[in-house]
Amino acid sequence: MTIEVKILAWTVLLGILQVLIAAALGTQQRGLKWNVGNRDGTPKPLVGAAARAERASRNFLETFPFFAAVVLAVVLTKHNTGHTALGAQLYFWGAARLLSDLHHRYSVCAHSGVRGFFMGNSAAGRGLIVIEAYPRAALCA
């Protein structure tokens, strides 16, 4: 199993954890009746850690499909390199936000540059993988 696929698997587990944490914190504020109901109507706005967890979860869900697609593309075409391994690791530590999640959920660091740093790592990681995949994919077509 390549490092990219291992990172992809760990990222899936971390994504599930993010969704579960966001759901649990949201349920604490909105109540179990709302969570198990049909969710018609406008939900009560989340505040504090629950709101931050929901935003972090949404951010992850927005970027993960692109990450998974490029990882699978380079692995299936056997074009993975040291750059794609580094890119996968940057995404995991940046976008999957083991450290940035602490910032989102608990405001460990209120400096907005910290969030930008992790988001930048995420984008750089995906970019490294795409750069490695695209020229080779274009040549194979």
Secondary structure, 3 states (H helix, E strand, C coil): CCHHHHHHHHHHHHHHHHHHHHHHHHHHHHCHHHHHCCCCCCCCCCCHHHHHHHHHHHHHHHHHHHHHHHHHHHHHCCCCCHHHHHHHHHHHHHCCCCCHHHHHHHCCCCCHHHHHHHHHHHHHHHHHHHHHHHHHHHHHC
